[in-house]
């Protein structure tokens, strides 16, 4: 019996994080069973097709409201048996009704050290602030904006960075590494919540905590 974790990946653009998952955990710890894009023609869809992964487009403009889009998207993912939903460069918010369909099983990768610089244009926010250390966070999605419990974080020092593309290219390998590792941790059942602090997650004896301050 195949006990690999069945995952769905949500994308909006080039799909480099999707490709990293296809190249690392797909067919090993996990199986990518669906790829859904918010943008028709996104290069990520071609990456999915090249690996024979079912894919579809759920553009916000094609539905009367976000709630209707979320219902259609969730239903399509459930039909394919998704057990974990992975936001990999997905540029849309997911509502409470979607999250309720996959309780505790929706994660995202974000290009900052949360809770710093949530939301859109995170790298630009960090550059404007003048930070010297940039980072990546993989976290659970909740009903806030990049506010769910942190699973993994990593950082890189870029003291002289001035352009968003420069930072993005430096962070991309870290995104790929951490997202794949988070999927492995979820697949192995290694993520547990601290009963005394629901914002703190433990994995293999290590704690990953989002600072409330």
Buried (B, 14 or more C-beta within 10 A) or exposed (E): EEEBBBBBBBBBBBBBBBBBBBEBBBEEBBBBBBBBBBBEEBBBBEBBEEBEBBBBEBEBEEBEEBEEBBBBBBEBBEEBEBBBBBBBBBEBBBBEEBBEBBEBBBBBBBBBBBBBBBEEEBBEBBBEEEBEEBBBBBBBBBEEEBBBBBBBBBBBEBEEBEEBEBBBEBBBBBBBBBBBBBBBBBBEEBBEBEEEEEBBBBBEEEEBBBEEE
